[in-house]
C-alpha cells in the first residue's frame, strides 16, 4: 500500500475534523465513525467537541506526534 500524506491528513483534521475525515483517510475507522456520530446524532450541538478533537489531532499529525496510519505505515512528508 502507498504511504499517506502527513500534510493532507493534517489539513483534513484541521478543516473537517468534526466529521472525522482525517481518521477515515488514515484508516482509523472506529475513531472516524465516533467523531461522525458525535456530530450527526447530536444535530451539530456537540460538533465543537469533535471539532476540537479534530483540530488537536490535525496539529499532532503535522508536528509528527501521530506518525503512522491505521495499518502502521509511516506517513510521508
N, CA, C and O of each residue as an XYZ file, in Angstrom:
308
protein
N       0.824     -1.213      0.000
C       0.000      0.000      0.000
C       0.855      1.258      0.000
O       1.963      1.282      0.535
N       0.319      2.283     -0.603
C       1.044      3.542     -0.717
C       0.957      4.335      0.591
O      -0.069      4.313      1.272
N       2.039      5.032      0.931
C       2.080      5.823      2.160
C       1.144      7.022      2.040
O       1.017      7.618      0.970
N       0.495      7.367      3.143
C      -0.426      8.502      3.193
C       0.358      9.780      3.455
O       1.430      9.752      4.059
N      -0.181     10.882      2.999
C       0.466     12.178      3.155
C       0.165     12.774      4.530
O      -0.990     12.862      4.949
N       1.226     13.178      5.217
C       1.091     13.813      6.517
C       0.387     15.161      6.392
O      -0.452     15.505      7.223
N       0.727     15.921      5.357
C       0.142     17.252      5.173
C      -1.344     17.149      4.853
O      -2.148     17.912      5.391
N      -1.716     16.215      3.984
C      -3.130     16.042      3.647
C      -3.938     15.645      4.875
O      -5.024     16.178      5.105
N      -3.417     14.719      5.658
C      -4.124     14.274      6.858
C      -4.257     15.411      7.867
O      -5.310     15.570      8.483
N      -3.211     16.195      8.039
C      -3.254     17.317      8.980
C      -4.253     18.380      8.564
O      -5.003     18.890      9.396
N      -4.269     18.718      7.277
C      -5.211     19.723      6.774
C      -6.646     19.215      6.905
O      -7.536     19.969      7.296
N      -6.876     17.946      6.581
C      -8.216     17.374      6.740
C      -8.650     17.409      8.204
O      -9.813     17.680      8.503
N      -7.730     17.138      9.102
C      -8.052     17.178     10.527
C      -8.411     18.573     10.996
O      -9.328     18.741     11.799
N      -7.703     19.567     10.509
C      -7.963     20.943     10.926
C      -9.267     21.469     10.322
O     -10.055     22.116     11.011
N      -9.494     21.193      9.042
C     -10.657     21.761      8.362
C     -11.935     20.935      8.532
O     -13.012     21.505      8.705
N     -11.836     19.614      8.485
C     -13.018     18.752      8.525
C     -12.959     17.765      9.690
O     -13.542     16.683      9.624
N     -12.264     18.137     10.737
C     -12.069     17.228     11.867
C     -13.339     16.838     12.587
O     -13.409     15.747     13.153
N     -14.353     17.700     12.584
C     -15.588     17.358     13.301
C     -16.317     16.195     12.642
O     -17.164     15.566     13.277
N     -16.007     15.892     11.377
C     -16.620     14.762     10.690
C     -15.704     13.532     10.662
O     -16.103     12.487     10.148
N     -14.504     13.636     11.195
C     -13.572     12.516     11.259
C     -12.944     12.150      9.926
O     -12.463     11.029      9.759
N     -12.939     13.076      8.971
C     -12.428     12.777      7.627
C     -10.962     12.357      7.664
O     -10.560     11.447      6.940
N     -10.170     13.007      8.497
C      -8.748     12.661      8.567
C      -8.543     11.243      9.082
O      -7.620     10.554      8.648
N      -9.387     10.804      9.996
C      -9.272      9.432     10.503
C      -9.715      8.410      9.467
O      -9.131      7.330      9.381
N     -10.747      8.735      8.671
C     -11.114      7.859      7.556
C      -9.944      7.762      6.578
O      -9.621      6.675      6.099
N      -9.311      8.895      6.284
C      -8.177      8.919      5.352
C      -7.022      8.053      5.855
O      -6.389      7.340      5.077
N      -6.755      8.120      7.143
C      -5.629      7.373      7.708
C      -5.964      5.921      8.034
O      -5.061      5.141      8.340
N      -7.228      5.543      7.977
C      -7.604      4.165      8.234
C      -8.025      3.874      9.662
O      -8.185      2.710     10.028
N      -8.207      4.901     10.474
C      -8.704      4.735     11.842
C     -10.230      4.832     11.810
O     -10.805      5.839     12.223
N     -10.873      3.783     11.318
C     -12.304      3.827     11.033
C     -13.155      3.974     12.291
O     -14.127      4.730     12.276
N     -12.830      3.292     13.360
C     -13.666      3.375     14.564
C     -13.633      4.778     15.166
O     -14.664      5.278     15.616
N     -12.471      5.414     15.181
C     -12.376      6.795     15.658
C     -13.169      7.731     14.764
O     -13.852      8.635     15.245
N     -13.073      7.507     13.444
C     -13.770      8.357     12.489
C     -15.278      8.241     12.642
O     -15.987      9.246     12.617
N     -15.766      7.022     12.799
C     -17.211      6.819     12.976
C     -17.677      7.458     14.282
O     -18.773      8.015     14.335
N     -16.871      7.387     15.327
C     -17.211      8.015     16.601
C     -17.346      9.523     16.431
O     -18.313     10.113     16.915
N     -16.392     10.156     15.752
C     -16.464     11.596     15.535
C     -17.670     11.964     14.673
O     -18.369     12.935     14.964
N     -17.911     11.205     13.633
C     -19.030     11.478     12.744
C     -20.356     11.324     13.482
O     -21.233     12.177     13.351
N     -20.515     10.261     14.249
C     -21.747     10.054     15.011
C     -21.946     11.128     16.065
O     -23.072     11.572     16.290
N     -20.877     11.550     16.711
C     -20.963     12.602     17.715
C     -21.511     13.884     17.106
O     -22.310     14.577     17.736
N     -21.093     14.204     15.900
C     -21.563     15.411     15.229
C     -22.974     15.240     14.688
O     -23.830     16.097     14.911
N     -23.226     14.156     13.985
C     -24.507     13.980     13.294
C     -25.640     13.667     14.267
O     -26.710     14.269     14.175
N     -25.427     12.742     15.191
C     -26.504     12.333     16.091
C     -26.892     13.411     17.090
O     -27.998     13.391     17.629
N     -25.990     14.350     17.339
C     -26.340     15.461     18.232
C     -26.898     16.650     17.456
O     -27.118     17.722     18.019
N     -27.124     16.449     16.156
C     -27.625     17.523     15.263
C     -26.723     18.752     15.304
O     -27.191     19.884     15.179
N     -25.456     18.521     15.476
C     -24.477     19.604     15.464
C     -24.241     20.248     16.812
O     -23.339     21.075     16.943
N     -25.028     19.895     17.824
C     -24.875     20.513     19.143
C     -23.524     20.183     19.779
O     -22.970     21.001     20.512
N     -22.999     19.008     19.506
C     -21.707     18.605     20.067
C     -20.595     18.643     19.028
O     -19.534     18.054     19.232
N     -20.828     19.325     17.926
C     -19.805     19.370     16.882
C     -18.548     20.105     17.336
O     -17.460     19.850     16.818
N     -18.689     21.021     18.304
C     -17.498     21.709     18.799
C     -16.560     20.735     19.503
O     -15.343     20.923     19.470
N     -17.103     19.699     20.137
C     -16.270     18.712     20.828
C     -15.442     17.934     19.809
O     -14.223     17.825     19.939
N     -16.121     17.391     18.786
C     -15.373     16.639     17.782
C     -14.551     17.567     16.904
O     -13.553     17.133     16.327
N     -14.938     18.832     16.785
C     -14.132     19.804     16.040
C     -12.816     20.099     16.732
O     -11.772     20.179     16.084
N     -12.860     20.263     18.047
C     -11.630     20.479     18.821
C     -10.776     19.219     18.783
O      -9.552     19.296     18.673
N     -11.413     18.075     18.875
C     -10.720     16.782     18.782
C      -9.988     16.698     17.446
O      -8.816     16.322     17.411
N     -10.654     17.039     16.355
C     -10.035     17.007     15.031
C      -8.923     18.023     14.885
O      -7.896     17.734     14.270
N      -9.113     19.215     15.444
C      -8.084     20.257     15.386
C      -6.817     19.801     16.102
O      -5.710     19.961     15.587
N      -6.987     19.235     17.285
C      -5.827     18.760     18.055
C      -5.122     17.629     17.307
O      -3.894     17.610     17.222
N      -5.902     16.679     16.762
C      -5.273     15.584     16.021
C      -4.597     16.089     14.752
O      -3.536     15.585     14.383
N      -5.189     17.078     14.075
C      -4.571     17.651     12.887
C      -3.230     18.278     13.198
O      -2.270     18.106     12.447
N      -3.157     19.005     14.305
C      -1.891     19.622     14.721
C      -0.885     18.542     15.118
O       0.301     18.654     14.810
N      -1.356     17.501     15.800
C      -0.459     16.417     16.199
C       0.101     15.678     14.975
O       1.254     15.246     14.982
N      -0.709     15.536     13.940
C      -0.235     14.892     12.713
C       0.829     15.751     12.055
O       1.870     15.243     11.638
N       0.573     17.052     11.961
C       1.530     17.951     11.297
C       2.839     18.083     12.070
O       3.894     18.275     11.466
N       2.784     17.984     13.391
C       4.013     18.093     14.180
C       4.757     16.776     14.308
O       5.895     16.749     14.777
N       4.123     15.672     13.891
C       4.797     14.386     13.921
C       4.477     13.527     15.127
O       5.024     12.431     15.256
N       3.607     13.989     16.019
C       3.236     13.175     17.174
C       2.462     11.936     16.752
O       2.593     10.875     17.362
N       1.656     12.077     15.710
C       0.986     10.934     15.099
C       1.708     10.708     13.781
O       1.577     11.515     12.860
N       2.455      9.643     13.678
C       3.311      9.446     12.512
C       3.021      8.215     11.688
O       3.736      7.940     10.725
N       1.972      7.453     12.045
C       1.632      6.248     11.309
C       0.142      6.240     10.997
O      -0.660      6.875     11.681
N      -0.213      5.491      9.927
C      -1.636      5.363      9.600
C      -2.233      4.165     10.336
O      -1.578      3.577     11.196
N      -3.450      3.806     10.009
C      -4.137      2.715     10.699
C      -3.501      1.358     10.502
O      -3.730      0.446     11.296
N      -2.705      1.209      9.455
C      -2.014     -0.059      9.177
C      -0.599     -0.094      9.730
O       0.110     -1.084      9.550
N      -0.177      0.975     10.403
C       1.174      1.037     10.956
C       2.222      1.534      9.989
O       3.410      1.528     10.313
N       1.807      1.970      8.790
C       2.759      2.512      7.800
C       3.093      3.955      8.149
O       2.187      4.720      8.482
N       4.360      4.354      8.085
C       4.731      5.739      8.384
C       4.124      6.698      7.361
O       3.976      6.369      6.184
N       3.780      7.888      7.842
C       3.239      8.924      6.958
C       4.391      9.589      6.203
O       5.474      9.776      6.759
N       4.162      9.940      4.958
C       5.201     10.623      4.179
C       5.049     12.126      4.335
O       3.952     12.634      4.570
N       6.160     12.825      4.201
C       6.149     14.297      4.314
C       5.575     14.872      3.118
O       5.473     16.094      3.009
